Amino acid sequence: MSEGRSGRLLDLSAHAPPTRPPARLCPAVLDLSGLHGLDPPGPRPLREPLELYLAQVGAQDEQALQRAGELLDAEERARAAAFRHDRDRDAYVVAHAALRGVLSVLLGVRAQALPLARDPCAGCGGPHGRPTLRTPGVHFSLSHSGGLVMVALAPEPVGVDVEGLATVRTVLGAQSALHPAEARELALLPEHGRPTAFTRAWVRKEAYLKGLGTGLVRDPSLDYVGTGPAPRSPAPEWTLRDVLVPSGYAAAVALRTP
């Protein structure tokens, strides 16, 4: 359940396989022109169990992109400047500004001064793992692909992923990423239906692995999430839901239940 496009109240309580495909979660749409680097009015309570936000890179004008860039810290600005293509730079800027903007309002801290850190890498233990927050009781996840950005906030570990629809070539080359049951499901579909089904499964897997904190260090073929319209949660303590996004994309969010 969601409150229209507010993203404020999302019912993630259903864990058993549903008899009918559930409605996809509907994120709140971010207007980056309203984000700025001034002192926010917060802090405010985190709306449980999940806050979910969507930003569209192409919907931002030059002024909004400039303001977004001003929210980044020095390291993020350096990374943004390193992109060769404007579209990639803009997507990075919008993604990190969106994350800083929603966290700033939540915590009542200026976007540039957020206490962000990095977890140790799940693969090598180095200081370049997923970004995290030095604030107890607040977890977040960020994903961007093409022209879309998604941010999830929750009081429990959470993962979100958005991807453009896979090509037929991608599907053929990524069979090893699927659980054996998912590979069988895909094989039963006509060829034109496989990219959509594969992308559904992939974003579900990525969201779950981000929530775990392992990312793709964990073999994605180990976990069954399903390729059909209704996702299957890969573990009893995790809830997995698809997210409503514009045509040409798929998205999912995974939330650990307390």
QUIUR-V664888 format. One record per residue. N is the residue number from 1. RES is the residue in one small letter. SS is DSSP state (H for helix, E for strand, L for the rest). OMEGA is omega in radians with two decimals (none if undefined). NEAR is the number of other ideal C-beta (glycine too) atoms within 8 Angstrom. Layout:
# QUIUR-V664888
N_RES_SS_OMEGA_NEAR, N_RES_SS_OMEGA_NEAR
This chain:
# QUIUR-V664888
1_m_L_3.04_6, 2_s_L_3.08_13, 3_e_L_-3.14_7, 4_g_L_-3.13_5, 5_r_L_-3.10_8, 6_s_L_-3.09_8, 7_g_L_-3.00_13, 8_r_L_-3.06_9, 9_l_L_-3.08_8, 10_l_L_-3.08_12, 11_d_L_3.13_7, 12_l_L_-3.02_10, 13_s_L_-3.07_5, 14_a_L_-3.13_8, 15_h_L_-3.14_7, 16_a_L_3.10_4, 17_p_L_-3.06_5, 18_p_L_3.08_8, 19_t_L_3.04_3, 20_r_L_3.13_5, 21_p_L_-3.14_6, 22_p_L_3.04_8, 23_a_L_3.10_6, 24_r_L_3.11_8, 25_l_E_-3.05_14, 26_c_E_-3.07_10, 27_p_L_2.99_13, 28_a_E_-3.13_11, 29_v_E_-3.13_9, 30_l_L_2.98_13, 31_d_L_-3.04_5, 32_l_H_3.11_15, 33_s_H_3.12_9, 34_g_H_3.12_5, 35_l_L_3.12_13, 36_h_L_-3.05_7, 37_g_L_-3.14_8, 38_l_L_3.12_5, 39_d_L_-3.12_4, 40_p_L_-3.11_10, 41_p_L_-3.02_5, 42_g_L_0.09_10, 43_p_L_3.08_6, 44_r_L_3.13_7, 45_p_L_3.01_3, 46_l_L_-3.11_11, 47_r_L_-3.11_7, 48_e_L_-0.07_6, 49_p_L_-3.01_8, 50_l_L_2.93_14, 51_e_E_-3.02_12, 52_l_E_-3.04_16, 53_y_E_3.12_15, 54_l_E_3.02_12, 55_a_E_3.12_16, 56_q_E_-3.05_11, 57_v_H_-3.08_14, 58_g_H_-3.14_5, 59_a_H_-3.09_5, 60_q_L_3.09_13, 61_d_L_-3.07_6, 62_e_H_-3.14_5, 63_q_H_3.12_7, 64_a_H_3.11_10, 65_l_H_3.11_13, 66_q_H_3.12_8, 67_r_H_3.11_14, 68_a_H_3.14_15, 69_g_H_-3.13_11, 70_e_H_3.13_8, 71_l_L_-3.05_15, 72_l_L_3.04_14, 73_d_L_-3.04_7, 74_a_H_-3.14_6, 75_e_H_-3.14_6, 76_e_H_3.11_10, 77_r_H_3.10_10, 78_a_H_3.11_8, 79_r_H_3.12_9, 80_a_H_-3.12_13, 81_a_H_-3.10_7, 82_a_L_3.14_5, 83_f_L_-3.11_10, 84_r_L_-3.06_3, 85_h_L_-3.11_6, 86_d_H_-3.07_6, 87_r_H_3.12_8, 88_d_H_3.11_9, 89_r_H_-3.13_11, 90_d_H_-3.14_11, 91_a_H_3.12_13, 92_y_H_-3.12_13, 93_v_H_-3.13_13, 94_v_H_-3.12_16, 95_a_H_-3.05_13, 96_h_H_3.04_13, 97_a_H_3.10_16, 98_a_H_3.12_17, 99_l_H_-3.12_11, 100_r_H_-3.12_13, 101_g_H_-3.10_13, 102_v_H_3.09_13, 103_l_H_3.13_15, 104_s_H_-3.14_16, 105_v_H_-3.12_11, 106_l_H_-3.01_12, 107_l_H_-3.09_11, 108_g_L_-3.13_10, 109_v_L_3.10_12, 110_r_L_-3.03_10, 111_a_H_-3.10_14, 112_q_H_-3.06_9, 113_a_H_-3.12_6, 114_l_L_-3.13_12, 115_p_L_3.14_8, 116_l_E_3.12_8, 117_a_E_3.10_8, 118_r_E_2.98_9, 119_d_L_3.00_10, 120_p_L_3.11_8, 121_c_L_-3.13_10, 122_a_L_-3.12_10, 123_g_L_-3.02_5, 124_c_L_-3.13_4, 125_g_L_-3.14_5, 126_g_L_-3.04_7, 127_p_L_-3.10_6, 128_h_L_3.09_5, 129_g_L_-3.09_11, 130_r_L_3.08_8, 131_p_E_-3.13_9, 132_t_E_-3.04_9, 133_l_E_3.10_12, 134_r_L_3.12_6, 135_t_L_-3.10_7, 136_p_L_3.05_3, 137_g_L_3.10_5, 138_v_L_3.08_12, 139_h_E_3.14_10, 140_f_E_3.05_13, 141_s_E_-3.08_13, 142_l_E_3.06_14, 143_s_E_3.01_13, 144_h_E_-3.14_13, 145_s_E_-3.14_8, 146_g_L_-3.09_9, 147_g_L_-3.09_7, 148_l_E_3.07_15, 149_v_E_3.07_16, 150_m_E_3.09_18, 151_v_E_3.06_15, 152_a_E_3.05_15, 153_l_E_-3.13_15, 154_a_E_3.06_14, 155_p_L_3.11_9, 156_e_L_3.10_10, 157_p_L_-3.03_10, 158_v_E_3.06_16, 159_g_E_3.12_15, 160_v_E_3.08_18, 161_d_E_3.04_14, 162_v_E_-3.11_15, 163_e_E_2.94_13, 164_g_E_-3.10_8, 165_l_L_-3.12_10, 166_a_L_3.02_11, 167_t_L_3.09_7, 168_v_H_3.14_8, 169_r_H_3.12_6, 170_t_H_3.14_10, 171_v_H_-3.13_13, 172_l_H_-3.07_7, 173_g_H_-3.04_6, 174_a_L_-3.13_11, 175_q_H_-3.10_9, 176_s_H_3.12_5, 177_a_H_-3.08_8, 178_l_L_2.94_14, 179_h_L_-3.12_10, 180_p_H_3.12_7, 181_a_H_3.10_7, 182_e_H_3.10_13, 183_a_H_3.10_10, 184_r_H_3.10_8, 185_e_H_-3.11_12, 186_l_H_-3.11_14, 187_a_H_3.14_6, 188_l_L_-3.10_5, 189_l_L_2.97_10, 190_p_L_-3.03_5, 191_e_H_-3.08_6, 192_h_H_-3.14_5, 193_g_H_-3.05_8, 194_r_H_3.14_12, 195_p_H_3.12_13, 196_t_H_-3.12_9, 197_a_H_3.12_13, 198_f_H_-3.11_15, 199_t_H_3.06_13, 200_r_H_-3.13_16, 201_a_H_-3.07_13, 202_w_H_-3.12_15, 203_v_H_3.07_15, 204_r_H_3.12_16, 205_k_H_-3.12_12, 206_e_H_3.13_15, 207_a_H_-3.14_16, 208_y_H_-3.11_15, 209_l_H_3.03_14, 210_k_H_3.11_15, 211_g_H_3.09_14, 212_l_H_-3.09_9, 213_g_L_-3.11_10, 214_t_L_-2.97_8, 215_g_H_-3.06_9, 216_l_H_2.94_7, 217_v_H_3.03_6, 218_r_L_-3.13_11, 219_d_L_-3.10_4, 220_p_H_-3.14_12, 221_s_H_-3.11_9, 222_l_H_-2.97_6, 223_d_L_3.11_12, 224_y_L_3.11_8, 225_v_L_3.11_14, 226_g_L_3.10_12, 227_t_L_-3.08_11, 228_g_L_-3.09_8, 229_p_L_-3.12_5, 230_a_L_3.13_10, 231_p_L_3.06_11, 232_r_L_-3.12_9, 233_s_L_-3.04_11, 234_p_L_-3.13_9, 235_a_L_-3.06_6, 236_p_L_-3.07_5, 237_e_L_3.14_5, 238_w_E_3.03_13, 239_t_E_-3.07_12, 240_l_E_3.14_14, 241_r_E_3.00_13, 242_d_E_-3.08_13, 243_v_E_3.13_15, 244_l_E_3.13_8, 245_v_L_-3.13_11, 246_p_L_3.13_6, 247_s_L_-3.13_3, 248_g_L_3.14_6, 249_y_E_2.96_13, 250_a_E_-3.12_13, 251_a_E_3.11_16, 252_a_E_3.09_16, 253_v_E_3.10_16, 254_a_E_-3.10_16, 255_l_E_3.07_15, 256_r_E_-3.12_11, 257_t_L_-3.08_9, 258_p_L_none_4
